[in-house]
Amino acid sequence: MTATSAPTTAIIVVAAGSGTRLGAGAPKALVDLDGRTVLRHALDGVFAAAPMQVVVVAPAGHEDAVRAELAAAAGDRHAPTTVVTGGSTRQRSVAAGLAALDPGIRAVLVHDAARALTPAAQIDAVAAAVTDEAGVIPALDVVDTLKRVDGDAVVAAVDRSVLAAAQTPQGFPRAALEAAYALAADSGQEHTDDAALFAVAGGTVRRIPGSERAFKITTPADLERARTLLGGVAAPAPFRVGVGTDAHAFGGEGNLWLAGLEWPGEQPLSGHSDGDAVAHAIVDALLAAAGLGDIGEHFGTAHPEYAGAHADVFLARTARLLQEAGFAIGNVSVQFQGERPRFSARRAEAEAVLSRALGGASVTVSATTTDGLGFTGRGEGIAVTAVALIVPAGAPGSLVR
């Protein structure tokens, strides 16, 4: 590579973490995902982006393994590559990477290998957004309700509109980042990410949109999510099935809401939201299939914003949760037991409403009675059972892509 074609941007891939919380018995970057390691996937994204100098910070004692991964990912590309040994903290590891930069580098990206599925487009977008005056981070809007807590006591709500979930790579002008690291070393300060370190030194940091695929592999659940997205050897079966049940008693004022429809003149079901037992059973079935908890965890009384909410809100949010976890909805089958309302005349309408709320997934609903047996037979309430089939989105063998 000639001097005229030498890159002016470098990316430091931080792969020195021990992965203690992952519990895999090996450094996180060298854990297998689908026959390729976490680091290899991260590097595949790096080399699919625009050419730049690549510096990988390796866990001490594993430098040879990291060099082999770097060589395999680089292939016949002629980008300058380097492996350095990491320090006792992330900050010291990045500092080691900075010391290995070529003289002509003007912009530096710092990337966590643990964000192994980060798209190359995100790396390119960060590199393009760095200026001489400002750094840049990719970030996602915070969608969950956040609370400030003191031990197990909830103290107050947090305004999520002013928050963002930071990802990597984070990009900076080289000279300013090196100065910020020097200042941090002199003061003995430790920061959780480079944007914080850069800002403390007086630097300006801007944000650009991040990617759902750029999540950080930290826990065994994260590891399974990555494997599922890849359709790898350790991924779950090509499809997963979940069962959800719900029951509500009649009570309260207003009209009944059931299967996403309002039923004028019918007594409502009691509940935290609108009491729509059909929608609630669907939510539980989908969450169970994806291993994402249950309706109480995501929509229960600890989430007052869902008080009085209707089926479309619950189902659309659940569909997003599954999409973020790497799943597509195949179909949902629901049956409710009750003496009323008379359902058959509105079946097609209900199925269309529920399907639309789930982004077009197939939904079928049936109704039956219990010949006067039990609380449903006595007309005291409604019981519902739902079965949901989901598949890894885009994975080999998927029914839905």
SVG drawing of the C-alpha trace seen along z (x, -y; Angstrom):
<svg xmlns="http://www.w3.org/2000/svg" viewBox="-76 -22 80 51">
<polyline fill="none" stroke="black" stroke-width="0.4" points="0.0,0.0 1.5,-3.3 1.6,-6.4 -1.0,-8.1 -3.5,-5.2 -2.8,-4.7 -6.0,-5.1 -6.6,-8.1 -9.1,-6.4 -8.4,-3.6 -10.6,-1.3 -9.6,0.1 -11.4,3.3 -11.4,3.9 -11.4,7.6 -9.5,7.9 -12.5,8.6 -12.6,11.7 -16.3,12.4 -16.9,13.3 -20.6,12.6 -20.9,14.7 -19.6,17.7 -18.2,19.4 -14.8,20.4 -12.9,18.4 -12.3,14.7 -15.6,13.3 -14.1,12.4 -13.0,16.1 -16.3,17.7 -17.9,19.6 -21.1,18.4 -21.8,20.5 -18.4,22.1 -16.9,18.6 -16.0,16.6 -17.5,13.4 -14.3,11.6 -14.4,13.1 -18.0,11.8 -17.0,8.3 -14.0,8.3 -16.2,9.5 -18.2,6.3 -15.1,4.2 -13.6,5.5 -16.9,5.2 -16.8,1.4 -14.6,-1.1 -10.8,-0.4 -9.1,-1.6 -6.3,-0.6 -7.4,2.2 -6.0,2.5 -7.2,5.4 -6.7,5.3 -6.2,8.9 -6.6,10.5 -3.2,11.2 -2.0,14.6 -4.3,15.0 -2.5,12.8 -1.7,15.7 -5.4,16.7 -6.4,13.1 -3.8,12.8 -5.2,15.9 -8.7,14.5 -7.6,11.2 -5.7,12.8 -8.7,15.0 -11.1,12.0 -8.7,9.8 -8.2,12.5 -6.4,11.0 -7.2,7.4 -4.2,5.1 -5.4,3.0 -2.8,2.4 -3.5,4.6 -2.0,4.8 -2.6,6.8 -1.7,5.3 -2.1,6.7 -4.9,5.2 -4.6,3.6 -6.3,4.3 -9.2,2.0 -11.1,1.1 -9.6,-2.4 -6.1,-1.1 -6.8,1.3 -8.0,-1.5 -4.9,-3.5 -2.7,-0.6 -4.6,-0.6 -4.1,-4.4 -0.3,-3.9 -0.3,-1.5 -1.9,-3.9 0.0,-4.8 1.2,-8.4 -1.2,-9.4 -4.4,-8.5 -6.6,-11.5 -9.9,-9.8 -10.2,-6.9 -13.1,-4.6 -13.3,-2.6 -15.4,0.6 -16.3,3.3 -15.8,6.8 -18.7,7.9 -21.0,6.0 -20.3,8.7 -23.2,8.3 -22.8,4.5 -23.6,3.9 -20.8,2.5 -23.1,-0.3 -23.1,-1.5 -19.3,-1.5 -19.2,-3.5 -21.8,-6.0 -19.7,-6.7 -16.5,-7.1 -18.3,-9.5 -19.7,-11.6 -16.5,-12.3 -15.2,-15.9 -12.2,-17.8 -14.4,-19.4 -16.7,-16.6 -16.9,-12.9 -19.9,-10.8 -21.7,-7.8 -24.5,-5.6 -27.4,-5.3 -30.9,-4.0 -33.9,-5.7 -34.9,-4.3 -38.2,-2.5 -38.7,-1.0 -40.1,-2.8 -37.3,-3.7 -37.4,-4.2 -34.9,-5.7 -34.6,-3.3 -33.2,-3.1 -32.6,0.6 -35.9,2.3 -37.9,-0.9 -39.0,-2.8 -38.2,-6.5 -39.3,-8.3 -39.8,-8.0 -37.0,-9.0 -37.8,-11.0 -36.7,-8.6 -37.1,-11.3 -33.8,-12.8 -31.9,-9.5 -30.3,-7.3 -28.6,-3.9 -25.1,-4.2 -23.4,-1.7 -20.1,-1.4 -18.1,-2.1 -17.6,-5.6 -15.6,-7.9 -13.3,-10.8 -10.7,-13.1 -7.4,-11.5 -5.6,-14.4 -8.5,-15.4 -9.0,-11.8 -5.3,-11.3 -5.4,-14.5 -8.5,-13.3 -6.8,-10.0 -3.7,-11.8 -5.9,-14.0 -7.7,-10.9 -4.4,-9.2 -3.0,-12.2 -6.2,-12.6 -6.6,-8.9 -10.2,-9.0 -11.8,-5.9 -14.8,-6.1 -17.2,-3.5 -16.9,-4.6 -14.9,-6.8 -17.6,-9.4 -17.7,-10.1 -13.9,-10.4 -13.9,-12.7 -16.7,-14.9 -15.0,-15.3 -12.0,-16.7 -14.2,-19.3 -15.0,-17.5 -18.3,-17.7 -20.1,-14.4 -23.0,-14.0 -25.3,-11.0 -26.4,-9.2 -29.0,-6.4 -27.8,-3.0 -28.8,0.5 -30.8,3.2 -28.2,5.7 -25.4,3.8 -26.3,5.1 -23.6,6.1 -23.0,9.8 -22.7,9.8 -24.8,12.5 -25.7,16.1 -29.1,14.7 -27.3,12.3 -25.2,15.1 -28.2,17.1 -29.8,14.1 -26.8,13.7 -26.8,17.4 -30.4,17.2 -29.9,14.3 -27.2,16.1 -29.1,19.4 -25.9,21.0 -25.2,24.5 -26.2,23.6 -29.4,21.8 -32.8,23.0 -34.9,25.2 -36.2,23.6 -39.4,22.7 -40.5,22.1 -43.9,22.5 -45.4,20.7 -48.7,21.1 -50.5,18.2 -53.6,18.2 -55.7,15.5 -59.0,15.2 -60.9,12.1 -64.2,11.7 -66.9,9.4 -67.1,6.2 -66.7,2.4 -68.4,-0.2 -68.4,-0.9 -68.4,1.5 -66.6,4.8 -63.3,4.9 -62.4,8.4 -60.2,9.6 -59.3,6.0 -62.9,5.0 -65.4,2.9 -68.7,4.7 -71.4,2.0 -73.9,3.1 -71.8,6.0 -70.5,5.8 -66.7,5.2 -64.0,7.4 -62.1,6.1 -58.4,5.6 -55.4,3.3 -55.9,2.3 -59.1,2.9 -59.4,6.5 -59.0,7.9 -58.2,11.5 -57.8,12.6 -55.1,10.0 -53.4,10.7 -53.2,14.5 -51.7,13.7 -49.0,11.5 -48.2,14.2 -47.9,16.9 -45.6,14.8 -43.4,13.8 -43.2,17.4 -42.2,18.6 -39.3,16.1 -38.2,16.5 -38.9,12.9 -40.8,13.2 -44.5,12.6 -47.2,9.9 -46.8,8.9 -43.1,8.1 -43.7,5.9 -47.2,4.5 -48.2,5.1 -49.2,2.7 -45.6,1.4 -46.2,-0.1 -49.0,-2.7 -48.7,-3.9 -50.6,-0.8 -53.6,-1.3 -56.7,-1.3 -54.6,-0.4 -56.3,1.6 -55.1,4.7 -53.4,2.7 -51.0,1.1 -50.1,4.4 -49.7,6.4 -47.7,3.8 -45.3,3.5 -44.9,7.3 -44.2,7.6 -41.4,5.0 -40.0,6.9 -39.8,10.1 -38.3,8.3 -35.6,6.8 -34.9,10.3 -34.5,11.6 -37.8,13.4 -40.6,13.2 -44.2,14.2 -45.4,17.2 -49.0,17.6 -51.2,17.4 -54.2,19.5 -56.6,18.4 -59.7,19.9 -61.8,18.2 -64.5,19.8 -67.5,17.9 -71.3,17.6 -71.0,14.1 -70.5,12.2 -71.8,14.0 -68.6,14.0 -69.1,15.7 -70.5,12.6 -67.4,10.6 -64.7,13.3 -63.2,12.0 -63.2,8.4 -61.4,9.4 -58.8,11.6 -58.1,8.6 -57.6,6.2 -55.3,8.6 -53.3,9.5 -52.8,5.8 -51.6,5.1 -49.0,7.9 -47.6,6.5 -49.6,8.8 -49.0,12.1 -51.7,14.8 -54.2,14.8 -57.1,17.1 -59.7,16.9 -62.4,19.3 -65.0,19.3 -66.7,22.0 -68.9,22.5 -68.5,25.0 -72.1,26.3 -72.8,24.3 -69.7,25.7 -67.3,23.5 -67.1,19.8 -67.3,19.3 -70.4,21.5 -72.1,19.4 -71.4,16.3 -69.0,14.9 -66.1,14.2 -64.0,15.4 -61.0,17.8 -58.6,17.8 -55.9,20.0 -53.5,18.9 -50.7,20.8 -48.1,18.9 -45.4,20.1 -42.4,17.9 -39.2,18.3 -35.7,16.8 -36.1,13.8 -34.1,14.5 -32.4,17.6 -31.8,20.6 -34.8,22.8 -37.1,20.0 -40.7,20.0 -40.8,16.2 -38.1,13.9"/>
</svg>
